[in-house]
């Protein structure tokens, strides 16, 4: 079956959907934390506050909403990775919230498409991801999409009551041409 993936801007009608995904322990294991109980107020604060630098989107597969994606230019306001990755880099964070759309190659396809979009539409010289080291499935997905491990970021993110190491993975447009 062909996956017709599309990305659409997040809007208010997606609040309940976001909340349902952010109550799923398999999503929270690496996004947000299983020690959090997302309320509608938390969803409003985290996803609907105006930050012109972050583009927040819903991922659709065959017209069905299946997950969340955000992308942003890497700069001093959005990330502490600027000294490592330089200018013209973009970061992205995402999750597939619908369980029956996981482990089907959709994540790899999504990452390839969004990476190509960021390069073409914004002139990104690099696209950056920073998954937890223990998120082996995500790291494998990103590497399959052409990302390379650059550096282990020690004690990089506070998650579920402790600091975790993350991988800095980059897709460097100077080193290769992206093909979907």
Beta strands, then each sheet from edge to edge (+ up, - down):
strand 1: 5-9
strand 2: 54-61
strand 3: 64-73
strand 4: 89-96
strand 5: 126-129
strand 6: 148-159
strand 7: 162-172
sheet 1: 1+ 2- 3+ 4- 5- 7+ 6-
end
